[in-house]
Amino acid sequence: MGAVEIAVHGWDVAQAGGRPRTIPVALAADLLAVGRRVVAEEDRGVRFAAPVEVPARARADVLLLAFLGRRESFA
């Protein structure tokens, strides 16, 4: 779960700093599998926002961010 936190918070910082970066798709796929196992509903609103709806066929990085309550961009 530490890797999920580091990757996603790194993404947050890059977005907030105006230097958006993507999470590599292969890494995001692995992290999404971890996140789905460890993020519980009671974590929503405390550690993570509610999931954001995205197409089921979206890239793994988009799915990971959406699962953890983030949008692909802040635009």
Residue pairs with C-beta under 8 A, 6 or more apart in sequence:
1 34
1 35
1 38
3 31
3 34
4 31
4 34
4 35
4 38
4 64
4 68
7 23
7 27
7 28
7 31
7 64
8 23
8 31
8 64
8 65
8 68
8 70
10 21
11 21
11 22
11 23
11 65
11 70
12 70
14 20
14 21
15 73
15 74
16 74
20 73
22 61
23 31
23 61
23 64
23 65
24 61
25 59
25 60
25 61
26 60
28 59
28 60
28 61
28 63
28 64
29 60
29 64
31 64
32 60
32 63
32 64
32 67
35 64
35 67
35 68
36 67
39 47
39 48
39 67
39 68
44 50
44 69
48 68
48 69
49 68
49 69
49 70
50 69
51 66
51 67
51 68
51 69
52 65
52 66
52 69
52 70
52 71
53 66
54 62
54 63
54 66
54 72
58 66
62 72
65 71
65 72
66 72
